[in-house]
Amino acid sequence: MFRVLGNTVVRYWQIFLTGWILALVGISYAAPEWSTVVQNGEFAFLPGDSPSLLGEKLFKRAFPDDLLASSIVIVVRREHGDQGLTEKDLKFIEEDLKPRLEEIAESEGGYATEDDGSGTPEKTSNISRIRTYTDKSIGDLLQSEDNKASLVIVELSTEFLDQSNAKTVANIEHLIQHDDEFKKEIEPGLDITLSGIATVGRDMMRAANQSAEATELWTVLLVVLLLIIIYRAPILALIPLFTVFVSVKIALSVLAILGDWGYVGLFSGIEVYVTVILYGAGVDYCLFLIARHREELDKECTFKEAISNSIATVGAALAASAGTTMCGIGMMVFAQFGKFQQAGIAMSLSLFFVLMASLTLSPALLCLAGRFAYWPQSFNERVAISAGWLTPSSVMARLMQRNWAGSLWESVSNALLKSPGKIWLSTFLVLFPFALISIACYGNLSYGLLSELPSEDPSVVGTKAVQGHYPAGATGPLTLLFQNPNIDFSNSQGREAIETLTEALLSQKEALGIADIRNMIKPFGIDAEDEMEKAKDLRGLAKIKAISRIKVIKNYYVSLEPDLENHVTRMDLVLEKDPFSHDSMMQLERVKAAVSKSLPKDLRNDTKLFYIGATASISDLKEVTDEDQARIDILVLGSVFLILVILLRRPAISAYLIVSVFFSYLVTLGVTFTVFWALDPENFAGLDWKVPMFLFTILIAVGEDYNIYLITRIDEEQKTKGPVEGVISALKKTGGIISSCGIIMAGTFSSLMAGTLVGMQQLGFALAFGVLLDTFIIRPIIVPAYLIMLYRGYFGSWGKYLGAAQFLEAKPQPELDSTHAK
């Protein structure tokens, strides 16, 4: 099949080249704008039956006026002095800051309102409400206990990662930092800082976009640089680059079209993963094809004959390699978390385009370039340095003629022949401690949003300002939602049940890490004076207003909506821990256990209890992704193993290859933990939660690619050179090209480190290190050393069960073999 393809491409190369260019132009023109087809958010990708999502749905029904979306928090502080915020400061908030915020809402189209029944806000401003210390329901809660800070809450109708929030955040940021007229109204010593989950989302999206741009730029630059160094021929270096560029643009355009039609889902940022994996894999495919082309030229073939022979000889290996990668990465489609599913589909589908481009567009470009492809090394049909632009006696020519990669793998091969057992064991012992670190730290993952951002980002600075005057959990309270059709929470029975639970939690306040409790029993928090008792001492209109205000605030905690009226109540817990920290999830589990144990009898029967808020969503995210990790690990390993067995027809050796790459994954994860902990021991919160999944899936699939290249060449060499010499010959002949591919792939992955998102930096480092480990240690040492020991009979009678039945020598050779010492 590949012989036919090779002959066809060489014969009709102009048609293939024109077809790819027309496909690029046509599909790119038909594709919609990328930003219009991607989905934003993080928790929105959780399964629909996740407890936190079910709780949010009930909350929106029960408390429609209290939008559970996102908010921008403005922190007004007076740090210096003992008096705290003055009357002028509070007047400034109400009479200067709030009106200016209202102007921003009006300039963006007016306050967001609910439509005529669909339940979604009209497309006006994202701002739905502005709350200050004068708000009747939560105004008192916005004042800090030390009276040095007051919060202004700008509630939005959109999710925190909605792209349209960026405009609102930017407008408020401009008002605070760059509006000269407004700055004149600020009293000296008053500090205003921006915080809130919507600000975090804006900074996350901005960092993600910057990371995507930096990644694409550095990917191209690194690939160009490495290709020129490897080939020393600029035209030849451009062929893989142009091939991958075309396939990436077509793949992303096809994904955008499929996303617009609703056939696939695409999350914001998925283009980074697609671009990196396609550049890494695509350049590798082209490198193998071109390397074989040079080998064919050395056999006195014509230029076009060499192209046809190259496709015929390596086409199957490239297809098998791409199929392995596509199948391995495609296993993520079985994940529950939406982003993993979408990444699996998008990357697997995109790899098809880069494979086809490598087998048809690259050869067509070689035909177009002809004998000039290897310029300046040669102008002839044969590639010879002596015919090039350098004189054979020059220092540069001697350096270019010297095969540094060949010398390296020649030395490695000789060492493996002499002492395969010692080399295998010593290599394993050096790497094994990092595998242990990986296992010990496997659950130490960071689910925080702020930990991904640079410390100087506005949202990080603003959050620290909030936490300086409020409990850390104030940025995202944990809400308990109680629903019971048999209990009226507005009467004494419901109140007594909630009061009993509140007292039980207060008795464990320190152990549970609870900073404050707010519900219909304690609407102003646990440290507030009894407002009803204060109202009793008032007279006339003041008393009427006070009692009316108390009723309004208590109604804030009990639903008044039809079908749910008085049967749903909420309890807000402000925890001591940052809601986005790893510790907050453990704290949530303790709270759940305490609530379950302390529930009054009235609340035990027929009550549905939901936990909502950032911590609850992160907890669900952890549970779902932990299950996904275990499931995908098994599926990836199993599917890749089956592919290896089908290709190699040696189950035992295929199993060893799987184990070796899995060991490489554990070592890589351990090294990544160690490096990023060493860079910042005090603030290291663990690896980003996405790193293990993407690292495992990509590294297993890509690692087996290199094993397939090696093993298929070993089979070819063993037919003429025997078992052991076949291994050594294959290692020597593939060492240089696989090393080049590994360096290109690692360089491509390392471009992920160019961005500012810590999670992307960690993933970029891990993937680059893992590929280099596989290229220079696993594939050339761990695998060949084992095969040499196997074929020499080191494992005795077990050898026939381990895959050496047809090659097993009668007697094992000694560890030092003088016949191979040279």
PAFI-909443 format. One record per residue (C-alpha): x, y, z. Coordinates in pm, whole numbers, plus 50000, padded with zeros to 5 digits. Example, Ala and Ser with C-alpha at 12.3 -4.5 7.8 and 13.67 -1.06 7.14 Angstrom:
BEGIN
512304955050780513674989450714
//
This chain:
BEGIN
500005000050000502735024550093504715014949782501715025149573501325057049774505015065449726504865060549351501655080549327502975110149527506195111649324504305109448995501595134849079503415156249335502135188749179498525177649237499205168349600500995201349667498205221649506495555201649688497055208550029497375245649961493795248049833492595228350136494435252450365492875283050202489385268650166489015253150511490565283550682488095305950500485115284250595486095280750960484375303751213486295325851452487945303551712486705323952009483095318451901483235280451927485185274852248483645270352591484915288952895484955278253255486395250753468483665236453686481215238053395483005207553253482085185853551479525158053490475955170553512475205148753815478035163254025476675172854369477935208654348476235214154009472955199454137473215222554437473825252754214470725244654009468605243354326470205275554451469305294154131465705282454164465465290754533467345323854536467105338454184467895373654305471225362154450472975353054126475395324554176477725335353898480795356553960481755390054103484355417354101485385427454450486775462154515488725464454841488755499254996491375500755273492985525255512495955506255653497735533855845496435548656165494235534556440490935550056339490485528856027488005540255764486645574955833483205589255766484635606355458485925572755333482505556555371480875586655208483345583354919482295546854869478595555054855478625588854679481675586654450482735550654385479315534654354477945560954110481015557053891480495519453885476875525253790478095546953502480245518153382477195495253389475195520753190478015525652938478035488052876474295487152811472655488953152472195463553430471815427353322468225416053375466395383253341464525377653017460925367252978461235332053112464325316352962466255322753282469275337453108470295373953134469735397252844472845407752657473365441452814476045448253071477445418453264476835438153585473675426853762473995444654097476385465854305476505460254682478155482854939478105485655318474635501455291473085470155137470155459155354470925422055330474705417955349475975453355399477195446755755479175416655637481175438055396482785457755678485955442755832486045437756207489055460856241487125487756048490115492255815488505477555504485195477055325484235456255025482255467654723480765437654542480035441354170477915410654096477995397553740475515376353548478265355553385480595327353489484015337253619485845325253303483465341953058485485361952806483035390952814484005397753178487375410953061485825443352934484035450153264487105442253472489255464153248486805493353276486775491653655490545487253661490945518153444488655537853675490675528953984494165531953839494085556353549491075579553577492655612153694489365628953785488315599353998491725597054167491355633254281488255623154478490135596554676491095607655026494875606655099495925573255253492975554155106493965523654902491715507154641492485472254511490715449054270489885413154363487055388154317486585355954126485805374153799489115392553825490835359153879489075346053568490155376053363493775371553473493565334253401492285340053047494825367552983497645345053104496295316252895496195337952581499695350852647500865315252706499255303652381500915331552180504285326152347504025288552303503295290951931506085316151875508695296752070507565264051915508255277351566511555293651664512825262751845511805239351564513495261551303516685264151510516865226951586516115216851227518855239451092521325225951348520375189951265520235193150885522545222650824520335228550521517815256950547515545245450263515375210350405514595224650747511675244350605509995213250462508965197950800508105232550933505825241050640504265206250650503355209251016502255245550982499755236050711498455205650901498065225651225496095253251055493875228250876493355207651191492355237951400490035250251124488365216251095487935215151473486395250051466483925238951195483025207151383482645227251703480385252051527478245223351400478055208451748479905176151671482805182751909483295204152220486265227552251487475243952569489385276452575493095268252557492775234952376494545249952074497785251252276497745213652335496835206351972499565229251838502295215052060501475178452002501195183551624504475202351598506265176251805504795145651634504675160651284508305171251279509255136651406507375120051119509075142550866512485136251022512095098550987510975102250627513875125350535516395103650720515295073650517515465094850203519115102050271519765064950327518155056949992520275083349820523355066049958522205034449774522655052049436518905058849395517725089249203516165117249402512555107649324513235070349356514595077149702511365095649793509195067149673511325041149854511245061950171507445062450182507355025250106509805016150386508835039650669505185045950582503955016350783506085026051082504805062051070501205050351041501685026051330503335053251537500565078251467497935051651529499485043251864499555079851965496015086051840494685055452019496535063352343495505099752356492045090752230491405070652546490755103652721487355103452552486265079452825486965105253097484075120853288485665155453299484705174352987488085190052918489815156252912487195142652672487565172252439491355171152448491345134152360489085139252060490795170851933494385158551959493635124051814491715138351521494415164351454497165137951442495485122851136496085154850940499745157251034500285120450944498735124950600500715157050545503955139250640503285111250388502115133250101502905170350148506505165350267507385142549971505725167349734507835195449881510955173849840510055168649477509555206249438512935214149597514705186449408518485186249428518455220149601516775205549913520155197450071521795230249978524475240950064525755205450116525255194549757523935204449418523975169249277521625139549285523875123749547524365141749878528095146749939529735172650158532745174549932530605187849651529135215049864530055250649937532805242250190536235229250100536895194450242539955207150426538165234850617537545231650988533795236550943533635209450680535455184950908533055193251190530065188450961531465155550830531995141651175529025121051288528755131351650525475112351706526925081451540529985082451764527795085552072525635055551989528685035751877530115040452228526795031852393526475000552182529954988452273529274994552642526004975152624527734945952457530314944552733528094948553040524354949252969523394937153316525514961953508524404991153291520734981453321520914977653699522915009453763520565029753543517525015753720518985023254066519715059353971516165065353845514225044754099514295070754385512435095554164509795069354090509355065154467509005103054506506315102554239504355075454420504725092554759503625126754627501065114954376498115130154560499885163154626498175182654351497115218854335493555227254238493915264254313493415291354056495555317754224498525294054258498715293153876499065330853840502145352853890502245370054229502045404754069498745398853888495915421854011493725393154132496545378454342497405412254494493725419454559493105385754723495995391754962494455425455045491135408755128492765381955338494595408755535491305420155691488895391255642489185353655694490815336055398487545318455325485675351355287486645352154919484465321254864482145310355148480925274455166477135273655131474995245655274471615242455109468845223955292465695213155107462865195555290459255195655164458005186355513459665214555708458705251055708461945269555784460045301555859458325287256170459645275356503460235239256396462585248656113464305275856314464955252456606466475226156376468845251456220469655266156560470535231556698472865224856404474435259356438475195253956807476715219756730479025234856468479975263756695481045238956963483575225156710484425258856557488205257056602488525220256516486575225556194488365257956105485155278256086485655315856102481995325556081478495311356038475695330955874472135318355851468615328455951469595323556318472765344256293472245365955984475075389856077477555363156185478445346656513480125377156664477355402056590475085414456863471515401456872469775425756640466315417056773467385425157128468735458557007465475465756825463475460657144465215490657298464205513357012461025533656985458665544956712459815546256350463375535056436462025502856586459795496056285462735501156047465035478856253462495450356269461775453955898465495451955820465865420456030463025404055841464585413255506467895398055607466315366355746464405362155421467805363355251468425328555400465005312955332463575308354983460325326354902460005312254550456855292754447457105254854496460085260254727458675287154959459935282455315461175247255231464735256855130467205274655355470885282555326473775284155569476995302055474480215290255641483275312355619486295289555661489765298455779491405283155471491675297655123488785281454930491155273654641493825256554853494425219154883493835221155261490345235255205489215201955058490285183155370488555209555576485395204255371485455167055447485675174655820482745198755793480675172955604481355146855871480465171156151477255182555980476175146755912476795137456275475125168656418472005170056201468905172556423466305145356393463935168756209466545174655939467565138355894464335127155730463635137055367466215165155370468405170055065471685186255162473965202654904477365219354942478125246754692480895271954646484485271354521485665245254772482755221854698483305225254323487035218454359486255188154575483985174454302486655182354045489235162754243486935132954285486045131953916489595136653788490985110854031488535085453891489425096553537493135092553606492715056653722490395047853434492485064453162495735049553295494315014653252492755022052913495875038552770498205011152889495824984152770495194999152426498855006652358499794971552473497294956152230498664977251945502214966352028501194929852037499494933251698502514950851548505304930651709503514897551772505564893652091503364898152401506184894752656508434920552491505424943352435504674941052807508284950652890508064980752658504894991952836506484987553178509595006853070507595036752948505375036253258508555036253469509735066153265506455083953348506895078053723510495090253714509495121153517506695129553759509075125054054511695147753896509035174053822507835173354183511425176854303512375205354069509335227354131509485221254505513185230854505512415262854312509995275354580509845252254888507675275855095504955283054840504905250354646501315238254664501845207354451501745201154077498795214353885496045188153875496105185953494499795176653475499585139253566496775132153318498255149853015501795138553101500755102153132498675101152815501125119752593504295104052734503035068252711501835073352353504915092352233507325069852424505975039152251506475056651917510205055851967510045019852086508135010551771510795027151555513535008251739511864974151756510774974051391514354982351291515654955051525513414929751347514794941451013518444939251126518064905651305517124888850977520714892850853522814899151163521354876651433519654884651764522274904451960524044920651666520654929651525519854949251841523194967351829522964974851458519444988751497520545010351790523425024851588521305031651280518315046651461520205063451744520915095851562517495100551409515565091051724517805114251928517085142251683513355135051704513505134552082515305167952094512795183251854509855169252052511355180652385512055215052241508465217452122507065207552459509435230952644507785260052463504875255452706507185270552967507225303752781503875314052929503055327153276500645299753389502435277953641500485246953538501595250853175505185256153286505085224453494503535204453209506065218152960508995208953182507585174353257506895166152891510295178852775512165160053047510095128552992510795128152618514535133552671514575106352938512855082652701515095092452409518465090452584517895065452865514845043052827514975036152456518795033252408519715017152743516815001752937515284984952631518414972952440520184961352757517204939752847516974925452495520684917152489520374899152823517264881452698518834869452372522024858552547520044836552780520604855553104517124845953223517654808753169514614787953086512384818053149513744833552832511424814152605508444828352794509884863752778510024865252399513374849352300512244814552204513414817151842516744833851928517704819052264521344808252262522334775252414524554790252683524504824352845527514845452763529614860353042529004896053156532344906653000532534894552642536014900252503534844894152148532734925752168535144947052363536314966152063
//
